[in-house]
Amino acid sequence: MSAVAAVPWPAEFSLGSGVVAPANAPGPRRRSARVERILILNLTRLGDLLQTSPTIATLRALHPDASITLVADRNFAAVARGIPHLDEVLEVSLDDMGRQILEGGEGLLSAWTMARDLVESLRCARFDVALNLSSSRMSAILMGLVGVPDTRGWSATPDGCRVICGRWSKLFAASCLHRAAAPFNLVDTYRLIAGFAAGPEALAFSVGAPARAQARELLAGSTAPRVAFQLGASREIRQWPVASFAAVIRALAGVGIEAVLIGAAGDHGLAATVAQLAGVPVRDLTGATDISGLAAVLGECGLLVTGDTGPMHLAAAVGTPVVGLFFGPALPHDTGPYGRDHLLVHAAVPCAPCAHAADCGAPYCRQEISPDLVAALVRDRLAGRWEAIEQRARAEAIARVHRTDFDAAGFFRATPLDGRSGTNDLLRLAHRTLFSEESGAPVISDAIDAPDGVVVPWAAGAAVFARLGLLAREAAACAQQLARAGSAASFDSVEHAHAKLLAAEESIATLAATAPEIRLLTTLTGFERERLDSGSVEYLAHQTAALQTRLARRALHVARQLAGPLQQEGDSTWMSTATATL
Amino acid sequence: MGWSVARTAVGDPVLSVEGQRIDHPADPAAGARRWAMGVVERADTISASSIVLIGFGLGHQVTALLELGQRPIVVIEPRLDLLACALGERDLRTVLESLAELRAGDDAVSDFAAESAAGREWVDALPGLLTTSQRDHADALEKVRRRLGLGDQRPLRISIVSPLYGGSHPIALAAARGLSRLRHQVELLDLSRFQAARQALDLFSTKPSARLGLEAGLTQVLGRGVLAHVRQRRPDVLLALAQAPLDAEVLQQIGREGVLRAMWFVEDHRLMDYWRTVAPHYDAFFSIEGPAALAAISAHGGGLVAHLPCAADPELHRPLEIGPGERRLWGSDVSFVGAGYRNRREGLRRFADFDFRIWGNDWNQPGPLAGFLQRGGRRVSSEEAVRIFNATRVNLNLHSSAWCDGVDPQGDFVNPRTFEIAACDAFQVVDRRAGLASVFAEGDGIAVATSMDEMRELTRHHLARPEERRAHAARARRRVLRDHTYEHRMADLVAALRTRWPERFMGARALATVADAKGRAPAGLREFLARLPGETPLRLDALARGIGQGSGDLDDAEGLVLFLHQFSDLYLAEAGR
């Protein structure tokens, strides 16, 4: 097949370029040559904040003299204060604002005043660069109002339309919509948005001496090996059943392991229930510590058993191994603990992952992770018995056990230990080789390296991407034809070329409707064309041609990855299938 | 028709009205149970005798309320077609038989609203109904609530200003807890963190005159802080505790913000006379003292002046198991907790032959009592006091006086310690106070002495009779829990404000429309509101729609409205999970 020309990206890897501030922003709106003040907006929860820490560390390394400010929800300000290298944590009380809005009337006027004060204080700081790591329209409008010259992530145009700034932010946006196929873990995505392909491989959280002393005091009186259990979760759908936790605790007590129950004060009832069901002595530390104390307690434990929670990332930050239980909306590769040798069990039921806001009437995925498996993984992980872990992983039907590490390019991965590769595994890996290359990171040679070759190559998948590539190439050709017609200023030929372009794009949309595996790429292309500025037909057509050419290159890259050995051995079935309907 | 019925996986019918789900799509019974528990909880807050439900739906919610089975249920369903559908879908004979009343039809709501209230009823509507475009349901709910006099039952937004230090500081904290338990929206401005700053003023000068000037400066700064808070939060009521650093000027400015200013003066008006300068600037002035003090305060102006005695906080003031080690640390036959006022320094000498301990500060010249003073006269925290009360056999409670040598014959108000000791299930001998009879009756377990001799005699008597002591203590605790907690006091305070200013607290939406809000809105927002029709509801969705009426770039006011609109969608979705 003929080579597809790659479209060069504008250089966005160094901070100092981005969107222009809206008209209502104060002061000069030119981009600063030197980065003196950096704003990071992350109005999310404990886990997401901790996952920002490697980005902050890299920013600090590159800009040692810059002032770095993090805007965080007041409920999690203590977490933010434990993240190294920040000069300032600006707290926003979302609860207060929410309460005021709920009250209505006067409360609404107060909420408006609070929002105004927030925007004014951020404008006064005159940041040079802003990273918005909150993927919401709310944060976009806030960033648009603040108007930082170089903004990465969600922002808004002066007329209030949401705009996603920066190539990696657009990939992040597409990944949020197609998480099962997303190439990168959240930490790596944040780093890419900030402009770094490689960075420190660890989350960071500072634990002071008083917190460590408190932890030792709380854990005094026993020399048994300890395993911490985070029982609660932000939502019920993310919470493993109490009976399952109790069964694991009982099994571990039988081999002399002490259970340390952690969580907020609100989890106290949960802990009491688990302790009662377990019927063995446990150490209940729910509500006993602040965030630093919790980090210190985790540091004193041999392992943490948890769902996909904030404390999971805290454990990773203090170097405590995790046995993570992933079900409901959670995916190991997406938000797994950033570090090596954590074990993540994922209930790979057909409906996984559900949407973050899903309200499931029968969350049976939680039952698919058995207490026996978890207890065995804890014992084997504590003893470092990796062969036994792999054997158990291979014996499981639905629960898949993953081990975490980093690939050759330095990106996080969660590799299934069961020797099987599902289509999503392959798709994700193929996407990762593609975007890893685009990031400028070293090419990953082992990207598609599924053991046992169960489904590699994935001929059907390769065929669909090949079709997408050819359709996109066709669309690019139509767009080029339109550009030529535009320059000739012949209305009829413009109309004709435009109709052909629309038909080609319609074919891509139809393919995406029936083939969900290509949607990450088509959605990304959709986000990329959002920023096409208006102009002449010729200009727009050129831009469209460039976008479609890029989509074609990406699609064919993925197709080749999925075809693997078939392509090299000259078996052209996949390509014939792909082109049959063109 | 506007409504539709779907089925769950097991075939249960579930209702949507105008696209809004009324029932849980997968498990309507479980969803209704969760909702019903919330309704019962809300009904509990007003001790409702019955529940009135607007909307019957498919009967899932009514069934759940009946299963909780605590109160008679009255259901009003304006739509006969919906009711017919429900009866066709489910066998509801038992449900209908169990209802106290079912009214249906177009006029059901207005008929019900026109009748006089039969008792204390809680009115609620089916989940989801009030968020649909069926605003008639919302109006019906409001109408019925007003008929029941429940328009003023909305929680108040109250900000409490504490002093920097002193005995009224823990009362500020307790008042905040009490108001929160009553489900008001409370924000405590705990100014005790500025006490270190006040003490640090010594760095500049220790001369009394200079020091006074510096403290006045600090008071001004703190007052401006409170004013900034008021402007941002816009509470219904600003409640200041005695010694709160609010001067007349700040109080006037707060008044201009339209916020009701209340003071709880928990001190002796004869000893502390700063009230003379500030009382005229409070809308409501509550005092722990009796008629003489209330008359004096009224004479200095001010609006509402009322008696509001001290109280106890059962969460803090509680019985404790005291082990032998703790008893050695905190316990004695007889103890006294409090500052070293003149009458105490003199009167308590009479207890020198007992196993006696004195706890508290400001005992500068303890004289012969020096040997009884614990920990060198350091201040005793609230939690430590609770341990002392619990570990002591007879707690002496001698009210302070600067002009007599023992029991003050003119003693009027009852101090907090009286309630706190009682709440701890501990025994006390207290000096006679004019106000005592209004809070503890004969037989309520408080031993009252009219002189130091009698106090000594009562102490000796009860030390020898542990059973009698225990019985007295139990009765006193019962009385406090029944009538004298901070929750009771705050309920009385709020009721007094509501009675005096009913129009200020009426209805959940005092500012219901853009026209209502124009005069109250901050600059910027005001100009935006001026561009909208006056009848536009003061809701974010309506305001956000108003933005579309302009064109081109957004100004700041519009951008902020858009931001809040997006935020509220996210926040409410999160809160609803």
Chai-1 contact restraints between the chains, C-beta under 6 A:
chainA,res_idxA,chainB,res_idxB,connection_type,confidence,min_distance_angstrom,max_distance_angstrom,comment,restraint_id
A,A23,B,D553,contact,1.0,0.0,6.0,A-B,restraint_1
A,G98,B,Y571,contact,1.0,0.0,6.0,A-B,restraint_2
A,I101,B,S568,contact,1.0,0.0,6.0,A-B,restraint_3
A,G104,B,R509,contact,1.0,0.0,6.0,A-B,restraint_4
A,G105,B,R509,contact,1.0,0.0,6.0,A-B,restraint_5
A,G105,B,A510,contact,1.0,0.0,6.0,A-B,restraint_6
A,G105,B,L511,contact,1.0,0.0,6.0,A-B,restraint_7
A,E106,B,R234,contact,1.0,0.0,6.0,A-B,restraint_8
A,E106,B,L511,contact,1.0,0.0,6.0,A-B,restraint_9
A,L109,B,A521,contact,1.0,0.0,6.0,A-B,restraint_10
A,S110,B,R233,contact,1.0,0.0,6.0,A-B,restraint_11
A,S110,B,R234,contact,1.0,0.0,6.0,A-B,restraint_12
A,A111,B,L564,contact,1.0,0.0,6.0,A-B,restraint_13
A,W112,B,L525,contact,1.0,0.0,6.0,A-B,restraint_14
A,W112,B,L560,contact,1.0,0.0,6.0,A-B,restraint_15
A,T113,B,Q232,contact,1.0,0.0,6.0,A-B,restraint_16
A,T113,B,P522,contact,1.0,0.0,6.0,A-B,restraint_17
A,A115,B,L560,contact,1.0,0.0,6.0,A-B,restraint_18
A,A115,B,F563,contact,1.0,0.0,6.0,A-B,restraint_19
A,A115,B,L564,contact,1.0,0.0,6.0,A-B,restraint_20
A,R116,B,L560,contact,1.0,0.0,6.0,A-B,restraint_21
A,R137,B,Q566,contact,1.0,0.0,6.0,A-B,restraint_22
A,M138,B,Q566,contact,1.0,0.0,6.0,A-B,restraint_23
A,M138,B,F567,contact,1.0,0.0,6.0,A-B,restraint_24
A,M138,B,L570,contact,1.0,0.0,6.0,A-B,restraint_25
A,I141,B,L562,contact,1.0,0.0,6.0,A-B,restraint_26
A,I141,B,F563,contact,1.0,0.0,6.0,A-B,restraint_27
A,I141,B,Q566,contact,1.0,0.0,6.0,A-B,restraint_28
A,L142,B,F563,contact,1.0,0.0,6.0,A-B,restraint_29
A,L145,B,G559,contact,1.0,0.0,6.0,A-B,restraint_30
A,P158,B,D553,contact,1.0,0.0,6.0,A-B,restraint_31
A,D159,B,D553,contact,1.0,0.0,6.0,A-B,restraint_32
A,G160,B,L554,contact,1.0,0.0,6.0,A-B,restraint_33
A,G160,B,L562,contact,1.0,0.0,6.0,A-B,restraint_34
A,R235,B,R577,contact,1.0,0.0,6.0,A-B,restraint_35
A,G361,B,A26,contact,1.0,0.0,6.0,A-B,restraint_36
A,G361,B,D27,contact,1.0,0.0,6.0,A-B,restraint_37
